Amino acid sequence: MRHVAALAGVGIKTVSRVINGEPNVSAATTAKVLAAARTLDYEPDLQAGNLRRADGRSRTLGLLVSSVDNPFAGSMHRAIEDAALERGVAVFASSLDDDPDREQQAVSAFLRRRVDGLILTTVSESQTYLAPELRRGTPVVFVDREPAGITSDSVVSDNAAGASEATRHLLERGHRRIAYLGDRPNIRTAQERRRGFFDELGSAGVPTRDIPVIEGLHDAESARLATLDLFRDDEPPTAVFSSQNLVTIGVIRALRELGRHRDTALVGFDDVPLGDLLEPGITVVAQDPQEIGRIAAERIFARLDGDTSPATRTVVPTRLIERGSGEITPRPEG
């Protein structure tokens, strides 16, 4: 704060009043203080008196996930929290909702609370805004999606390989008209799963120009409506690959609504709650969110303990779980 005051040419109390949004500070002075704060990458410490310990640590981590109500994110959160509690560390969690603005707001909120490290799922095109924190030595581990514009530890699933395996599974059962229902196309995981899907079709010699592709699906309802539209076509798909767990739930609902759940094959990427209890059970390419969370926690604490080795990229394998829906063969023509 002293540095900000010196650069802005004002007193420390004035800086404090601006940062805390107090009244009776002129617009010109406020602008000078904020400009100086940006220049110095200054983040106010909201709870310094309560959180700081003798070693300079706050005993907290910031965790940003896709959505706290998504089962994948919840499992990953639990694994990280379990590891943190063993060390007496609290975890602040926030939802991304695949909103770039929300991403930076959440990260900024974590940093204002002086968390010791960040574990992040991100959606922005670039994470260069974190470069100042990395230079300060704040450890950052990216989960589920790799960073862009900076180099840092990451722990991800093998998305392309998992999607390829799901597609191959359907092809081996005779399907050629396989619909692809995907998440927002700007998300790295969605891009990788789409790539794995089309690479496998290409390897099998299946023409892709007539493959139904619907992207930009962000929840179960949008996926349900998209699936209903698919089956209004004169030649509906005989199989569906859904590239995200909420999308899979929407597909399940639509197929049951149409009475097509026993004659249309379905393989989903990522497991879904109670998927094994449905009839037929839902065949999925399962990720391992607990392992992703465990490794992410291991990396963040290694960094906090002084590990200065180069950034690592850890890829966690997926596995195909056959339960019935992915083993349905194509409907007879005519």
C-alpha positions in Angstrom: 0.0 0.0 0.0 2.9 2.3 0.7 4.2 1.7 -2.8 0.8 2.5 -4.3 0.6 5.7 -2.3 4.1 6.8 -3.4 3.4 6.1 -7.1 0.1 7.9 -7.0 1.5 10.8 -5.0 -1.1 10.5 -2.2 -1.1 9.3 1.5 -1.6 5.8 2.6 -4.9 6.7 4.2 -6.1 7.9 0.8 -5.1 4.6 -0.8 -7.0 2.7 1.9 -10.1 4.8 1.4 -10.1 4.2 -2.4 -9.5 0.5 -2.0 -12.3 0.2 0.5 -14.7 2.3 -1.6 -15.1 5.0 1.1 -16.8 8.3 0.1 -15.3 11.8 -0.2 -12.4 10.9 -2.5 -12.3 12.9 -5.8 -12.7 11.0 -9.1 -9.3 12.2 -10.2 -7.6 10.9 -7.0 -9.5 7.6 -7.2 -8.3 7.2 -10.8 -4.7 7.8 -9.9 -4.8 5.3 -7.0 -6.4 2.6 -9.1 -3.9 3.2 -12.0 -1.0 2.9 -9.5 -2.5 -0.3 -8.0 -2.8 -1.8 -11.5 0.7 -0.9 -12.4 2.0 -2.6 -9.3 -0.3 -5.6 -9.5 -1.6 -4.6 -6.1 -4.3 -6.8 -4.4 -5.7 -5.6 -1.1 -5.4 -8.1 1.8 -9.0 -8.3 3.2 -8.2 -10.4 6.2 -4.5 -9.9 6.9 -5.0 -9.6 10.7 -7.0 -12.7 11.0 -5.4 -15.0 8.4 -1.7 -14.4 8.5 0.4 -16.7 10.5 4.0 -16.4 11.7 5.2 -18.2 8.5 3.3 -15.8 6.3 0.8 -18.4 5.2 -3.0 -18.1 5.4 -3.6 -21.8 5.5 -6.2 -21.5 2.7 -6.5 -22.6 -1.0 -8.7 -21.1 -3.7 -10.5 -23.7 -5.8 -12.4 -22.8 -9.0 -14.5 -25.5 -10.6 -16.9 -25.7 -13.5 -19.9 -25.7 -11.1 -20.1 -26.9 -7.5 -23.3 -28.8 -8.3 -21.7 -30.9 -11.1 -20.9 -34.4 -9.9 -17.5 -34.3 -11.6 -16.5 -31.1 -9.9 -17.9 -32.2 -6.6 -15.8 -35.4 -6.5 -12.7 -33.5 -7.5 -13.4 -30.9 -4.8 -13.8 -33.6 -2.1 -10.4 -35.1 -3.0 -8.7 -31.8 -2.8 -10.5 -30.9 0.5 -9.6 -34.2 2.1 -5.9 -33.7 1.3 -6.0 -30.1 2.5 -7.7 -31.0 5.8 -4.9 -33.4 6.6 -2.6 -30.3 6.6 -5.0 -28.0 8.5 -5.7 -26.0 5.3 -9.2 -24.7 4.4 -10.5 -24.7 0.8 -12.5 -21.8 -0.6 -14.5 -23.0 -3.6 -16.3 -21.1 -6.3 -18.2 -22.0 -9.5 -16.9 -20.9 -12.9 -20.2 -21.5 -14.9 -17.9 -21.3 -18.0 -18.0 -17.5 -17.8 -14.6 -15.7 -18.5 -15.7 -12.7 -16.4 -16.7 -14.9 -13.5 -13.3 -16.7 -13.8 -11.3 -13.5 -13.2 -13.7 -12.2 -10.6 -13.4 -15.4 -8.6 -9.6 -15.5 -8.9 -9.4 -11.9 -7.8 -11.5 -12.7 -4.8 -9.3 -15.5 -3.8 -6.2 -13.4 -4.2 -7.7 -10.6 -2.1 -8.0 -13.1 0.7 -4.3 -14.0 0.2 -4.8 -17.7 -0.4 -1.6 -19.7 -0.4 -2.3 -21.3 -3.7 -4.8 -21.7 -6.5 -6.4 -24.8 -8.1 -8.3 -23.7 -11.2 -10.6 -24.8 -13.9 -10.7 -22.0 -16.4 -12.5 -21.0 -19.6 -10.8 -17.7 -20.7 -8.8 -17.8 -23.9 -5.7 -16.8 -21.9 -4.6 -16.9 -18.3 -1.9 -14.3 -18.7 -3.6 -12.2 -16.1 -2.1 -14.7 -13.6 1.5 -14.0 -14.7 2.1 -11.5 -11.8 1.0 -14.1 -9.2 3.3 -16.7 -10.7 6.2 -14.2 -10.6 5.4 -13.7 -6.9 5.7 -17.4 -6.3 2.0 -18.2 -5.8 1.6 -21.8 -6.9 -1.2 -22.4 -9.4 -2.4 -25.9 -10.6 -4.9 -26.1 -13.4 -7.4 -29.0 -13.4 -9.6 -30.5 -16.1 -8.4 -27.8 -18.6 -4.9 -26.7 -19.4 -3.8 -23.0 -19.2 -3.1 -20.8 -22.2 -0.6 -18.0 -22.3 1.3 -19.2 -19.2 3.2 -22.3 -18.1 2.0 -23.9 -14.9 1.2 -27.4 -13.5 -1.9 -29.1 -14.9 -3.8 -32.3 -14.3 -6.2 -33.3 -17.0 -8.1 -36.3 -18.4 -7.1 -38.0 -21.7 -10.1 -36.4 -23.4 -9.3 -37.2 -27.0 -8.4 -40.8 -26.3 -11.6 -41.3 -24.2 -13.8 -39.9 -27.0 -12.0 -42.0 -29.6 -12.6 -45.2 -27.5 -16.3 -44.3 -27.1 -16.7 -43.8 -30.9 -14.8 -47.0 -31.7 -17.1 -48.9 -29.3 -20.1 -47.7 -31.3 -18.5 -48.4 -34.7 -17.6 -51.9 -33.7 -21.3 -52.6 -33.0 -22.2 -51.5 -36.6 -23.2 -47.9 -36.1 -22.3 -45.4 -38.9 -24.8 -42.6 -38.3 -23.6 -41.5 -34.9 -24.7 -38.1 -33.6 -22.3 -35.9 -31.7 -23.7 -33.7 -28.9 -21.1 -31.4 -27.4 -20.4 -28.7 -24.9 -19.5 -25.1 -25.8 -16.9 -25.4 -28.6 -14.6 -22.7 -27.0 -13.8 -25.1 -24.1 -10.6 -27.0 -24.4 -12.1 -30.3 -23.2 -14.9 -30.0 -25.7 -12.5 -29.4 -28.5 -10.4 -32.5 -27.5 -13.4 -34.8 -27.3 -14.7 -33.6 -30.6 -11.3 -34.2 -32.1 -11.2 -37.8 -30.7 -14.7 -38.5 -32.1 -13.9 -37.3 -35.6 -10.4 -38.8 -35.7 -11.9 -42.2 -35.0 -14.6 -41.9 -37.6 -11.9 -40.9 -40.1 -9.7 -43.9 -39.2 -12.7 -46.2 -39.8 -13.4 -44.6 -43.2 -16.8 -43.2 -42.2 -17.8 -40.1 -44.2 -18.2 -37.3 -41.7 -20.1 -34.8 -43.8 -23.5 -36.3 -42.9 -22.7 -36.9 -39.2 -25.2 -34.9 -37.1 -23.2 -32.4 -34.9 -24.8 -30.2 -32.3 -22.6 -28.1 -30.1 -23.0 -25.3 -27.6 -25.0 -27.4 -25.2 -24.5 -26.3 -21.6 -27.0 -28.1 -19.5 -29.4 -31.0 -19.5 -32.4 -29.1 -20.9 -30.6 -27.8 -23.9 -29.3 -31.3 -24.6 -32.8 -32.7 -24.3 -34.3 -30.3 -26.8 -31.4 -30.9 -29.2 -32.0 -34.6 -29.0 -35.7 -34.2 -29.7 -34.8 -32.2 -32.8 -32.5 -34.9 -34.0 -35.3 -37.5 -34.0 -37.5 -35.3 -36.2 -35.1 -35.9 -39.0 -36.2 -38.5 -41.7 -33.0 -40.4 -40.9 -32.4 -40.1 -37.2 -29.1 -41.3 -35.7 -28.8 -44.9 -34.6 -26.3 -43.9 -31.9 -25.4 -40.8 -29.9 -22.1 -39.8 -28.3 -22.7 -37.1 -25.7 -19.5 -35.4 -24.7 -20.3 -34.2 -21.2 -22.3 -35.6 -18.2 -25.0 -32.9 -18.1 -25.5 -33.4 -21.9 -25.8 -37.1 -21.3 -28.6 -36.6 -18.8 -30.5 -34.5 -21.4 -30.1 -37.2 -24.0 -31.3 -39.8 -21.6 -34.4 -37.8 -20.8 -35.2 -37.2 -24.5 -34.7 -40.8 -25.6 -37.0 -42.0 -22.8 -39.5 -39.3 -23.7 -39.5 -40.6 -27.3 -39.4 -44.3 -26.3 -36.1 -44.7 -28.2 -33.9 -45.6 -25.3 -33.9 -49.3 -26.1 -33.2 -49.0 -29.9 -30.7 -46.0 -29.9 -27.2 -46.6 -28.6 -25.7 -44.0 -26.2 -22.2 -43.6 -24.9 -21.6 -40.5 -22.6 -18.3 -38.9 -21.7 -18.1 -38.8 -17.9 -20.2 -40.8 -15.6 -23.7 -39.8 -14.6 -25.5 -40.3 -11.2 -27.5 -43.6 -11.0 -26.4 -44.4 -14.6 -25.9 -48.0 -13.5 -29.5 -48.3 -12.2 -31.3 -47.4 -15.4 -32.6 -50.0 -17.9 -30.6 -50.2 -20.0 -27.7 -48.9 -17.9 -25.7 -46.0 -19.4 -22.4 -46.9 -21.0 -19.8 -44.1 -20.3 -16.3 -43.1 -20.7 -15.5 -42.5 -17.0 -13.1 -39.9 -15.8 -11.4 -40.1 -12.4 -12.1 -36.8 -10.7 -10.9 -38.1 -7.4 -7.5 -38.9 -8.9 -7.4 -35.6 -10.6 -8.1 -33.8 -7.3 -5.6 -35.9 -5.4 -2.8 -35.2 -7.9 -3.7 -31.5 -8.0 -3.5 -31.3 -4.2 -0.2 -33.2 -4.2 1.2 -30.7 -6.7 0.0 -27.6 -4.9 1.5 -28.8 -1.6 4.7 -29.8 -3.2 5.1 -26.3 -4.5 4.2 -24.8 -1.2 6.9 -27.1 0.4 9.5 -25.6 -1.9 9.4 -27.7 -5.1 10.8 -25.5 -7.9 11.0 -28.1 -10.6 9.6 -27.3 -14.1 5.8 -27.3 -14.5 4.3 -30.8 -15.1 1.4 -31.9 -17.2 -0.3 -35.0 -15.7 -2.8 -36.9 -17.9 -5.2 -39.2 -16.0 -6.5 -42.1 -18.2 -10.3 -42.6 -18.8 -12.0 -46.0 -18.9 -15.0 -47.3 -20.8 -17.7 -48.8 -18.6 -20.2 -51.0 -20.5 -23.6 -51.0 -19.0 -26.0 -51.7 -21.9 -26.9 -48.5 -23.7 -23.6 -48.5 -25.7 -24.0 -52.1 -26.7 -27.3 -51.6 -28.6 -26.9 -52.5 -32.3 -28.4 -50.4 -35.2 -32.1 -50.6 -35.9 -32.9 -52.7 -39.0 -33.5 -50.5 -42.1 -37.1 -50.1 -43.3 
